Amino acid sequence: MNDTREHRSDRAAEAPDRTRGGKRGPLHTVAVVAPYYPPHIGGCENYAARVARAVADDPSMRAIVITSNTTGWRTTYGVDEREVPVIRLGTWARLSNTPVNPLWPLQLRHWLRLLKVDLVHAHAPVPGLADLAVAVSGRRPSVLTYHAGSMSKGRKNVDVVIRWYERHILPRVFARARALVAVSPVSLAFGRPGAVEITPGVDVDRFTPGPPASTRPRTVVYVGRMLRASSEKGIDVLLRAFVSLADLPDARLKLVGGGNALPDHIALAERLGIADRVEFTGEIPDGDLVAALQSAAVLVLPSRSEVEGFGMVLAEAMACGTPVVGSDVGGIPHVIDPDVTGLLVPPGDTEALAAACRRLLRDGDLADRMGAAGRRRVVEHFAWAKLTDRYLQLFRSLLAEAPACGGKAGEA
């Protein structure tokens, strides 16, 4: 954020003054609500930020973001890099990867009223903030974008709670929302009455092709969070698969991302005897991310759960002309066109993953063809401009049906 200082509520209320360019007009305020938001790294975060940016750029709307404070229990007010106001509600605790605060229902009502919000756009699957935003939206139209399939993690005690939530709570949240958006066919919102599919997208002017994949160093790259609560990302599978690439002594593995599981992965690489061939970069700036994808010989997403509703980093790598390897699980098969833009392997299969990486590292012609095909697929199907236009059309249609709120008609 450009401004992380704490502000008084009355200062924040000045943001949606419903004027633009010195002209008064019926600006509609859209609150984008997400459990996490940049600079926190993740696909859902980037998706929410892109929608907020599109709303802010529309002359008839104004964007406000409500998210959790990842660093403390106090609520802060600031702006993001595009000068969109961001309210970060204090977080009292975390359950797995879920921020929680028992005061959020009251705080959400307060901010929706104070900021004169006309429409609520919530993002899940992390339960809590998005569910509450839909619940307290009152007569304001609410849109819920659901980013994943089942969140089951393969841990018995945890999965009992997750299945109960998905069976009993989530359907009520879906029914309460005025509109549902599924990011892929594996999203639990997909196929629900009135649901539409709007995938994550890529800034194709920023993620541009690097040199042909065949000319790049033999570097296998992973990009994503490294949290103990997100073990379904399968980083341990990738590390074990890389052991089998000993026949390619010049091959290297680069793991980009941070989190509390980073020390665990470093220790595993040491136990496997590959520490000298593995680079752990930690979190890197956005500009360095593009460079990392443009220089990768192969981008791998080894997830092993339907929690992976799409896999945005796959599309970003494809936009950079990089061939990709992903698990045949969740939304990944809806991003990768098998044997055209990349390769699919069974989730958790270390030998199949190693074989797919070896094939692309050895066959330069294949890697170049898949890289070029991936770029074409992203431009045709996953360019952000087309996708955010669909959101703006959806918001306009819902706002046209609803009375002008101005903090009154939309009260809970």
Phi, psi and omega per residue, in radians:
M1 nan 2.523 3.079
N2 -1.274 -0.525 -3.078
D3 -2.336 1.833 -3.117
T4 -1.831 0.136 3.135
R5 -1.232 2.638 3.129
E6 -1.412 2.461 -3.122
H7 -2.199 2.761 3.044
R8 -1.284 2.725 -3.109
S9 -1.061 -0.637 -3.108
D10 -1.174 -0.530 3.062
R11 -1.149 -0.740 -3.138
A12 -1.118 -0.618 -3.097
A13 -1.146 -0.340 3.138
E14 -1.257 -0.314 -3.037
A15 -1.020 -0.904 -3.118
P16 -1.514 1.135 -3.079
D17 -1.385 0.015 3.045
R18 1.073 0.613 2.985
T19 -2.275 2.716 3.068
R20 -2.697 2.321 3.101
G21 1.084 0.480 3.094
G22 1.396 0.034 -3.117
K23 -1.968 2.397 3.072
R24 -1.444 2.491 3.130
G25 -2.930 2.950 -3.078
P26 -1.392 1.165 3.088
L27 -1.173 2.351 3.061
H28 -1.725 2.288 3.141
T29 -1.641 2.169 3.133
V30 -1.924 2.154 3.084
A31 -1.674 2.028 3.043
V32 -1.604 2.034 -3.046
V33 -1.988 2.134 -3.122
A34 -2.496 2.536 -3.118
P35 -1.068 -0.596 3.082
Y36 -2.336 2.742 -3.085
Y37 -2.647 2.617 3.111
P38 -0.901 2.499 0.303
P39 -1.417 0.013 3.002
H40 -1.026 2.327 -2.992
I41 -1.640 2.356 3.059
G42 2.883 2.805 -3.117
G43 -1.128 -0.773 3.123
C44 -1.091 -0.689 3.132
E45 -1.097 -0.805 -3.136
N46 -1.132 -0.671 3.123
Y47 -1.067 -0.870 -3.132
A48 -1.070 -0.711 3.138
A49 -1.126 -0.654 -3.138
R50 -1.166 -0.701 3.098
V51 -1.145 -0.741 3.119
A52 -1.058 -0.698 3.125
R53 -1.121 -0.747 3.142
A54 -1.103 -0.706 3.103
V55 -1.124 -0.776 -3.123
A56 -1.092 -0.544 -3.122
D57 -1.435 -0.211 -3.129
D58 -1.437 2.269 -3.057
P59 -1.175 -0.242 -3.101
S60 -1.777 0.005 -3.053
M61 -2.335 2.820 3.048
R62 -2.310 2.400 -3.091
A63 -1.786 2.442 2.979
I64 -2.301 2.414 3.100
V65 -1.945 2.338 3.020
I66 -2.136 2.165 -3.083
T67 -2.543 -3.014 3.122
S68 -1.668 2.677 3.030
N69 -1.526 1.962 -3.057
T70 -1.400 -0.085 -3.037
T71 -2.063 -0.026 -3.116
G72 -3.093 3.114 -3.057
W73 -1.629 -0.066 -3.133
R74 -1.624 2.573 3.057
T75 -1.424 2.323 3.121
T76 -2.164 2.769 3.130
Y77 -2.251 2.311 3.108
G78 -2.758 -2.773 3.094
V79 -2.362 2.684 3.090
D80 -1.565 -2.988 -3.047
E81 -1.154 -0.309 3.095
R82 -1.787 0.288 3.113
E83 1.167 0.402 3.033
V84 -1.426 2.221 3.118
P85 -1.063 2.366 -3.114
V86 -2.222 2.068 3.045
I87 -1.699 2.094 3.123
R88 -1.906 1.822 -3.100
L89 -1.285 2.415 -3.124
G90 -1.018 2.485 3.122
T91 -1.932 2.174 -3.116
W92 -1.533 -0.557 -3.087
A93 -2.812 2.999 3.048
R94 -2.302 2.316 3.025
L95 -1.892 1.888 -2.978
S96 1.040 -2.040 3.135
N97 -1.820 0.306 -3.019
T98 -1.859 2.010 3.046
P99 -1.275 2.508 -3.115
V100 -2.437 2.676 3.066
N101 -2.848 2.087 -3.100
P102 -1.141 -0.261 3.138
L103 -1.507 -0.111 -3.054
W104 -0.998 -0.702 3.116
P105 -0.978 -0.790 3.120
L106 -1.178 -0.723 -3.112
Q107 -1.160 -0.706 3.118
L108 -1.091 -0.795 3.096
R109 -0.996 -0.763 -3.115
H110 -1.060 -0.866 -3.070
W111 -1.233 -0.638 3.098
L112 -1.093 -0.668 3.122
R113 -1.293 -0.811 -3.075
L114 -1.101 -0.688 -3.100
L115 -1.551 0.094 3.074
K116 0.935 0.880 -3.091
V117 -1.301 2.354 3.126
D118 -1.755 -0.469 -3.094
L119 -2.585 2.436 3.139
V120 -1.913 2.228 3.059
H121 -2.083 1.865 -3.056
A122 -1.828 2.622 3.141
H123 -2.146 2.370 3.098
A124 -2.402 2.877 0.928
P125 -1.893 -0.147 -3.137
V126 -0.997 2.036 -3.058
P127 -1.198 2.708 3.084
G128 2.164 -1.628 -2.979
L129 -1.115 -0.810 -3.133
A130 -1.128 -0.746 3.127
D131 -1.038 -0.782 -3.127
L132 -1.159 -0.664 3.139
A133 -1.075 -0.727 3.090
V134 -1.158 -0.725 -3.079
A135 -1.128 -0.633 -3.057
V136 -1.749 0.187 -3.089
S137 -1.197 -0.263 3.119
G138 1.127 -2.339 -3.139
R139 -1.511 -0.001 3.041
R140 -1.180 2.427 3.012
P141 -1.152 2.456 3.129
S142 -2.183 2.479 3.099
V143 -2.088 2.259 3.098
L144 -2.003 2.104 3.052
T145 -1.748 2.091 -3.090
Y146 -1.862 2.208 -2.901
H147 -1.747 0.005 -3.009
A148 -2.622 2.901 2.911
G149 -1.435 -2.661 -3.134
S150 -1.041 2.444 3.129
M151 -1.528 0.119 -3.135
S152 -0.933 2.373 -3.012
K153 -1.982 0.080 -3.128
G154 1.377 0.242 3.083
R155 -2.014 2.046 -2.918
K156 -0.912 -0.932 -3.057
N157 -1.114 -0.710 3.136
V158 -1.208 -0.736 -3.063
D159 -1.161 -0.500 3.081
V160 -1.053 -0.778 3.135
V161 -1.195 -0.746 -3.133
I162 -1.077 -0.809 -3.136
R163 -1.112 -0.659 3.096
W164 -1.102 -0.775 3.116
Y165 -1.063 -0.823 -3.088
E166 -1.207 -0.452 -3.118
R167 -1.526 -0.604 -2.981
H168 -1.967 -0.615 -3.070
I169 -1.621 -0.856 -3.031
L170 -1.028 -0.731 3.099
P171 -1.022 -0.572 3.111
R172 -1.238 -0.652 3.083
V173 -1.129 -0.780 3.103
F174 -1.009 -0.761 -3.107
A175 -1.173 -0.534 -3.117
R176 -1.299 -0.544 -3.119
A177 -1.206 2.490 3.112
R178 -1.254 -0.555 3.124
A179 -2.537 2.574 3.120
L180 -2.070 2.474 3.056
V181 -2.191 2.218 3.044
A182 -1.808 2.351 -3.109
V183 -1.446 -0.230 3.079
S184 -2.883 2.966 3.136
P185 -1.121 -0.251 3.105
V186 -1.560 -0.170 3.091
S187 -1.020 2.444 3.139
L188 -1.148 -0.245 3.080
A189 -1.462 -0.286 -3.051
F190 -1.139 2.349 3.116
G191 1.486 -0.125 3.069
R192 -1.211 2.675 -3.126
P193 -0.951 2.193 3.093
G194 1.384 -0.021 -3.123
A195 -1.269 2.537 3.072
V196 -2.115 2.739 3.112
E197 -1.825 2.118 3.030
I198 -2.304 1.870 -3.061
T199 -1.265 2.834 2.894
P200 -1.070 2.842 -3.091
G201 -2.318 -3.127 -3.102
V202 -2.315 2.461 2.994
D203 -1.403 1.687 -3.017
V204 -1.288 -0.184 3.042
D205 -1.498 -0.301 3.114
R206 -1.740 -0.793 3.084
F207 -1.557 1.668 -3.062
T208 -2.051 2.784 -3.063
P209 -1.105 2.438 2.954
G210 -1.546 -2.825 3.084
P211 -1.137 2.829 3.108
P212 -0.890 2.458 -3.065
A213 -1.005 -0.564 -3.098
S214 -1.167 -0.352 -3.111
T215 -1.667 -0.068 -3.082
R216 -1.489 2.728 3.012
P217 -1.000 2.640 -3.102
R218 -1.315 1.302 -3.108
T219 -2.002 2.133 3.034
V220 -1.623 2.238 -3.017
V221 -2.106 2.410 2.945
Y222 -2.077 2.413 3.075
V223 -2.265 2.186 3.099
G224 2.846 3.092 -3.124
R225 -1.284 2.707 3.131
M226 -2.241 1.341 -3.101
L227 -1.987 2.520 3.090
R228 -1.087 -0.521 3.113
A229 -1.337 -0.125 -3.127
S230 -2.092 0.760 -3.117
S231 -1.121 -0.294 3.129
E232 -1.157 -0.173 3.079
K233 -1.147 -0.358 3.004
G234 1.311 0.476 -3.131
I235 -1.119 -0.606 3.093
D236 -1.105 -0.600 3.089
V237 -1.118 -0.740 3.135
L238 -1.122 -0.738 3.127
L239 -1.090 -0.745 3.133
R240 -1.193 -0.623 3.105
A241 -1.146 -0.619 -3.095
F242 -1.157 -0.447 3.070
V243 -0.997 -0.620 -3.095
S244 -1.301 -0.099 3.130
L245 -1.665 0.446 3.115
A246 -1.099 -0.372 3.121
D247 -1.297 -0.109 3.060
L248 -2.041 1.387 -2.998
P249 -1.092 -0.351 3.131
D250 -1.575 -0.035 3.137
A251 -1.277 2.488 3.108
R252 -2.278 2.691 3.094
L253 -2.052 2.237 3.117
K254 -2.073 2.134 3.126
L255 -1.921 2.003 -3.062
V256 -1.856 2.126 3.121
G257 2.482 2.886 -3.121
G258 -2.317 3.065 3.132
G259 2.567 3.039 -3.034
N260 -1.269 -0.155 3.090
A261 -1.593 -0.050 -3.108
L262 -0.998 -0.809 3.098
P263 -1.047 -0.590 3.121
D264 -1.111 -0.734 -3.122
H265 -1.235 -0.630 3.081
I266 -1.093 -0.760 3.127
A267 -1.127 -0.676 3.117
L268 -1.131 -0.734 3.107
A269 -1.048 -0.655 3.109
E270 -1.182 -0.742 3.136
R271 -1.139 -0.574 -3.130
L272 -1.407 -0.149 3.114
G273 1.360 0.435 -3.101
I274 -2.104 0.207 -3.045
A275 -1.015 -0.564 -3.112
D276 -1.321 -0.134 -3.137
R277 -1.983 0.088 -3.086
V278 -2.098 2.287 3.090
E279 -1.947 2.180 3.037
F280 -1.822 1.925 -3.046
T281 -1.518 -0.346 -2.928
G282 1.243 -2.943 3.107
E283 -1.257 2.477 -3.104
I284 -2.231 2.745 3.100
P285 -1.099 2.759 -3.106
D286 -0.984 -0.726 -3.132
G287 -1.083 -0.650 3.106
D288 -1.230 -0.499 3.106
L289 -1.101 -0.805 3.117
V290 -1.023 -0.790 -3.141
A291 -1.080 -0.679 3.133
A292 -1.117 -0.689 3.131
L293 -1.273 -0.628 3.137
Q294 -1.222 -0.397 -3.104
S295 -1.790 -0.052 -3.130
A296 -1.323 2.441 3.012
A297 -1.367 -0.572 3.128
V298 -2.585 2.414 2.998
L299 -1.883 2.260 -3.064
V300 -2.091 2.351 2.992
L301 -2.182 1.711 -2.981
P302 -1.625 0.543 -3.065
S303 -1.002 2.677 -3.116
R304 -2.287 0.465 -3.105
S305 -2.584 2.680 3.083
E306 -1.220 -0.088 3.004
V307 -0.993 -0.495 3.102
E308 -1.315 1.521 -3.028
G309 -1.292 -0.347 -3.122
F310 -2.611 -1.083 -3.070
G311 1.628 1.142 -3.042
M312 -1.036 -0.587 -3.099
V313 -1.098 -0.466 3.062
L314 -1.087 -0.833 -3.131
A315 -1.150 -0.646 3.111
E316 -1.125 -0.722 3.102
A317 -1.147 -0.729 3.119
M318 -1.069 -0.664 3.102
A319 -1.091 -0.440 3.124
C320 -1.575 0.176 3.132
G321 1.272 0.430 -3.097
T322 -1.783 2.198 3.059
P323 -1.159 2.607 -3.021
V324 -2.222 2.682 3.024
V325 -2.236 2.264 3.139
G326 -2.456 2.803 3.083
S327 -1.300 2.549 3.112
D328 -1.444 1.213 -3.061
V329 -2.682 2.686 3.072
G330 1.046 -2.420 -3.117
G331 -1.525 -0.049 -3.065
I332 -1.026 -0.750 3.127
P333 -1.114 -0.261 3.117
H334 -1.562 -0.110 3.059
V335 -1.740 -0.849 -3.107
I336 -1.481 2.237 2.963
D337 -1.558 1.827 -2.969
P338 -0.982 2.335 3.121
D339 1.136 0.153 3.069
V340 -2.035 -0.993 3.126
T341 -1.833 -0.183 -3.115
G342 3.097 -2.958 -3.079
L343 -2.159 2.501 3.064
L344 -1.907 2.477 3.116
V345 -2.326 2.708 3.092
P346 -1.071 2.417 -3.134
P347 -1.087 2.356 3.098
G348 1.431 0.000 -3.091
D349 -1.596 1.718 -3.058
T350 -1.142 -0.691 -3.104
E351 -1.188 -0.726 3.112
A352 -1.130 -0.667 3.121
L353 -1.141 -0.765 3.115
A354 -1.092 -0.714 -3.120
A355 -1.137 -0.693 3.133
A356 -1.143 -0.758 3.104
C357 -1.105 -0.775 -3.141
R358 -1.042 -0.721 -3.120
R359 -1.053 -0.775 -3.120
L360 -1.305 -0.563 3.114
L361 -1.242 -0.516 -3.099
R362 -1.583 -0.589 -3.036
D363 -1.760 1.589 -3.094
G364 -1.112 -0.655 3.131
D365 -1.099 -0.762 3.112
L366 -1.096 -0.775 -3.139
A367 -1.067 -0.717 -3.138
D368 -1.165 -0.724 3.138
R369 -1.117 -0.771 -3.128
M370 -1.180 -0.656 3.104
G371 -1.085 -0.787 3.140
A372 -1.169 -0.701 3.125
A373 -1.162 -0.626 3.112
G374 -1.119 -0.744 3.098
R375 -1.038 -0.783 -3.139
R376 -1.087 -0.740 -3.105
R377 -1.110 -0.715 -3.128
V378 -1.157 -0.787 -3.133
V379 -1.063 -0.678 -3.082
E380 -1.347 -0.604 -2.963
H381 -2.057 -0.448 -2.962
F382 -2.155 0.340 3.087
A383 -1.248 2.289 -3.013
W384 -1.039 -0.670 -3.026
A385 -0.978 -0.756 3.137
K386 -1.165 -0.644 -3.060
L387 -1.293 -0.752 3.127
T388 -1.214 -0.487 3.042
D389 -1.049 -0.646 3.116
R390 -1.146 -0.664 3.086
Y391 -1.120 -0.793 -3.122
L392 -1.071 -0.686 3.091
Q393 -1.115 -0.717 3.108
L394 -1.110 -0.804 -3.139
F395 -1.076 -0.759 -3.129
R396 -1.073 -0.721 -3.119
S397 -1.145 -0.697 3.127
L398 -1.223 -0.688 3.120
L399 -1.173 -0.579 3.114
A400 -1.169 -0.523 -3.138
E401 -1.432 -0.393 -3.057
A402 -1.669 2.667 3.027
P403 -1.196 2.652 3.085
A404 -1.074 2.134 -3.018
C405 -1.336 -1.115 -3.102
G406 0.992 0.414 3.123
G407 1.481 0.080 -3.116
K408 -2.078 -1.108 -3.091
A409 -1.093 -0.440 -3.107
G410 -1.632 0.137 -3.086
E411 -1.087 2.560 3.052
A412 -1.285 nan nan
